[in-house]
Each structure stands twice: as structure tokens, then as C-alpha cells.
Amino acid sequence: MAAICARHSISVGRPVMRPLSQQRTVRAASAAGNGVAAPINPQLLEVLQSVANGGLTPTDGAVQLGQLVGQSRLGAAGVAVERAAFPEVVWGATKTAPQIVDALHRIAEKQGMAAATRVSPEVAAEVAALEPEVVYNEAARMLTLRSATTKQQKLPGSVALICAGTADAGVVEECRLMLQNCGCYSFKLAESGVMGMHRIVQNLDAVKAADVVICVTGMDGGLASVVAGLVEVPVIALPTSTGYGAAFGGVAPLLAALNSSAPGVTVVNIDSGFGAAMAAWRIMKNASRIRQAFASKAN
């Protein structure tokens, strides 16, 4: 055991605790060397002081530190405000108005924009009474709150939003609004399903010029396959629950998209306008990063 510890530099004794004044000196020196301010969290400092004084064992101190770190990352509504580079959105269907307001505030403070999806008009009215700055889009069933001090970043490029029919208007609007909230420009081709192919053909140059194409379709779900055969850009199939009995509430277009003969079609969940928007955002975000990398090399 001693040989193993010596070889791997493992300490099996009690942790060596520096005096708190020495810890401050080390922290300040590190911060000065990096040119970064080192704010002190009073609660963390209290735990460390208790361990240094013998009031807490190192094990108990580690548990309390873990709890404090968890509290700083999660709000009362379980909002992960430190998720890596991905827009955090509140699922509003199962939350109360106070929970939604609390979550929106926490998210907007961190990322400048906060949204809650699937919010009923009744709950939206309660939220607006608590926070007048929220904006509600009834068609999308989405609440949006923006920070007054944060300027929204716009991503280069565009998303073509091809809609099979007006019956899918709510899903389309959720997708369009989420794209807008994430800084993605989108344009819509309405009534352009399989039976409206002439509208797609008339606007084919614009569709081909887009960076991403989202096909919103119910019924037989054939739109995504047809469009994917016409363009080279990424195509996202957004199946909807629109259709008669054998459509099985969107299962038929979902399976049709999954079994598309056009390779590489991305498929999201039924009626998930939010999911389609996020898939497009990922593509747009990475395309923007690649453009910036090439531009910096060119300069």
C-alpha cells in the first residue's frame, strides 16, 4: 500500500488546511497573476472557516460546499442557468404563474432572453399580472422576456419554413418565434405542401439559398422527402398531429419522415416547433462559427 501511494503520490492522511489568511493570500496572488477579480462568496467562506477552526470535518465541509454550488446553479424551479451555450427554455404547461415568472427572471438574467413554451392564455394572463414586461404570443402559446441591457446577437444566414397548411399554424408560429428569439432569420412559405408544389417551385431559388429548411407537415408527411430531393442544405422534418384517423395524431407523418428515401433528413418530435427551431439553431450556430474561422484566417 505504501509503495502504491508513493508511486502515485496518493495522500491517505488528513488534508492539510492552510490558515484562512494564507488562503486569501494564495487566492489574491492567483487572481492578480491572471488579471481576474476574485469575488468572495460569504457562504463558501463561512464553510471554509468552520473547517479551518475544526467546527466541521473536511467531509462535512465538502458536502456543504457541494450543496452551495448546486444552489448557485439551480433555481427554485430547477432551472439550469449554466447550461453550456444552449438557450434554456421553460416548459410552461405544468408550471404555475409564479414558477414561470421566477424561471424567466433567472434565465433572462443569465442569457438575456427567456421563453416559456406551451403556456395557456389563462396562465399567461396571471404571469403578465406578476411581470408586465413579458410578451405573450397566443398562436405560439409562448411567453418571452428580454433583458433591457442585453443586445440580441443575430446569426448570419436564413431558415426556410415550409408549411403544408394553415391547420399547422400554431406549430409553425412556435418554431418561427423560437428562431427569432435565438437570433435566426426565417421566412415562411405557406400552403406549400405536396399539393402546393408549384409554390415551392416558384420560390425554389430562395429555398436553395437558405442555410436550413424546416418542413412542417401532417397528413402523409411526404413534404420533407420531396424538398430534400430538391435542395442540398440540411432539411428538418417537423411532423404535426394534423390529419384524419389513420394519421394517428402525427404518428403517420413521423414514421414517413423517419423512413424517408432522401438520406440525411433530420426528424423532430410531433408538433415540436421548439425542437425543430433548436435543431436549426445548432446548424446555424456552427455555420456561423465556421464562417468566422475562415474570415479570421483570410485576414
N, C-alpha and C positions, 0 to 999 in steps of 0.2 A: 504493500500500500504506500509505504514511504517512497519507494522507487518510482511508483506511478505518479505520485504527487510532485516529486522533484522533476520528473521528465516533462510533465505537462504544466508545471507551475501552478498547481492547484493548492489553494489555502483551505485547510479544514478547521482552522481556529476561528475565534470570534472576529468579526470585522473590525478593522482599525478605524475609529472615528476621530477625525480631526476636530479640534476646538472650533466652535462656530465662527469665531473671529478669523481663524485661519481659512475656513471655508469661504468666507466673504472675500478674503484677500485673493485666494485662488480664482474665484469666480470673476472678480473685478479685473484681474490680470488677463484672464482668458477673453473677457469681453473687450478689454482695451486692445488686445492683440488682434482681434477680429474686426474691430471698429464697429461693434454692435452693442447697443444698450442692453443691459441685463436687468429687467424689472424683477422685483422680488415679490413672490406670491406669499402673503401673510400666513395663509393656512399651511402651505408647504413648509414655511419657515418654522411654524409652531411645532409641526410634527418632527422636523429635524432636531429642534431644540430639545424636545422631550426625549428623543433617542440619545442625544448627547449627554443629557443630565441623568440618564438612567431611568426616567419615568416610563419609557416604553422600551420593549425589547426590539432589536432590529427586525425581527419577523413581524411583530405587530405594526411597527412603523412602515414596513413595506406594504402591508395590507392597506393601511390608511392612505398612503401615497397613491396606491393603485385606485382607490375609491375616488380620491380627489381628481386624478387625471381623467377618470371615466366621467365624472360630473362635468368637467370642463368641456368634454367632447359631446355629451348628450344632454339635450334639454328635457324638460318635463314631459314633452310629447314624444320623446325618443328620437329626436332629430339629430342625425349625424352631421354636424355643421363643419366637419373637417374631411369630408369625403374628397377623394383625390380628383380634382379637375372636372367633376361631373355635376351638372346642375341638379341640386336637390329639390325635389318637388313633394308636396304634401298630398297624400291620398285622403281626400276630404269626405268620402262617402260615409265613413264610420266615425267621424270625429264631431265633437260639439263645437259650437262657435268659439268659446274661449280657448279651446285646444288649438283650433285653426289659427286664431289671432296670435297666440303665443308662438306657434311654429313659424308662421310667416315673419314675425318680427325677428326671430333668431336667425332665420335663413337670410333674410334681406340684409341684416347687419353684416353677414359674412360674405355674401356673393353679390350683393347689390340688387338682386331681383329674387322674388319669391313667388311661387304659384301653388295653388291648391286645385286639384282636379276633382271632377265628379261631385261638385257641390250643388245641392238643390237650391232653388230660388229662396225657399224659406230660411234655410241656414245662412245663405248669402246675405239676406236682409239683416239677420242677427249679427253677422260679422261686420257689416257696414255700420251698424249702430255702435259697435265697440271700436272700430277703426275706420274712420271716414275716408282714409287715403286709398283703400282697396278699390280696385276696379273689377266689376263682375261682367263677364260675357255669358249671357244666358244660353245662347246657342251651343257654346263650347262647354258650358257648366264649369267655368274656370274663374278663379279669383286670382288677381295679380297685385302684388305690392312691390313698389320700386323705392329704392333708397334715393333721397334727393341729392345726395353727394356723390353718387356713383354714375359715371357715364358708361352707357352700354357700348360694348365692343361689337362692331359689325364684321361678319366674316365675308370674305370675297366669294363670288360665285352665286349660283342660284339653284333653287329646288323647283322642279315642275310638279305640280299637284294635279294629277289627272283623276277626275271624279266621274263615276259611271252614271250617277243620277242624284237628284235633289233629295231623295229619301235618306241619303247618307250625309246630309248637311251637318248634323251635329258632330259626327266623327271627323269630317273634313275640317270643320272650324276648330276643333280641339287640336288637330295636327297643325293647322296654319298658325294658330295663336302661339302654340308652343315653339314653333320655328321662329316666329317673330321675337318671342321672349329670349331666345338663345342667340339672337343676332343674325339669323339666316333669312335672306330674302327669298320669298317664294311667289310664284304666280300660278294661277288656277285655270285649268281648262274644264269647264263644267259641261255636263251632259255629253261626255266623250267616252262612253263605254263601247263595248263591241258593236252595238247598234248605232253608234255615233262616230265610227272610224273616220268619216270624212272630216270631222273637226280636228282630229289628231293629225291627219294627213295635211290639212291646211296649215297647221301650226308646227309641222314636223321639224323645221329648222330651229325653232325656239326650243323645242323639246330636246333635240340633239345637242344644243348648245348648253343645256343645263348641266350642272355637276352631278345631280341626283334626280331620279324620277320616282315619285311615290304614286302608286296606282291604288285608288280606293274603289273597291268593287265588292258587290254582294252577288246574289243570284248564282251563276255558274262559276264566277271567279276567273274568267278567261282573259280579262284585260291585261294583267301583268305579263302573261306569256306572250301575248301579241305585241305589246310595247317592247318587251325585252328582245324580240326578234328584229326590231326596227332601230334600236339605239345601242351604242357601245358603253354608255355610262351606267353606273350602278342603278338597279331597279329594286324598289322595295314594294312588296305586295302587302296591302292593308285590307284584309277581308272584313266584311261587315255582316251584321246579322240580318240584313235586308233580304227578303226573298220569301217564296211560298214554302209550303210544308216540307218538301224534300230538301230544302236548303238547310234544314236542321239548325236554324238560328245562327248560321255562319259557318257551320262545320263543313258544308259542301265547298264554298269558296276557299276555305282554309286548306282543305285537302287538295283542291285543284292547284292552288299556288305551290304547295309542298311537292306536288307531283309534276310541276311544270317541265315541259320538254326544253325550255330555254334555260341553259345552265347558269348558275350563279345568282338566281333571284333570291333576295332576302325576304323572309316572311315573318311578320309580327302577329301578335295575338288578335283575336276577333275584336273589332271595334276599338282597338288600341291606337287612337290617334296620337297619343303621347308617345307610345313605343315607336311608332314609325318616325315621328319627329326626332326622337333621340338617336335612332339609327342613322338618320340623315345628318344630324348634327355631328356625330362621330366622324363620318366620312368627310364632311365639310371642314371640321376642325383639323383633321390630319392633312387634308389637301392644302389648307392654309399654312400649316407648319412646313410642308414640303416646298411650297412657293417661297416662303420666307428664307428657307435654307438655300435654295437656288439663287435667290436675289442677293443674299449676302456673299455667296461665292462669286457671283458675277461682278460685284463691286470690289 
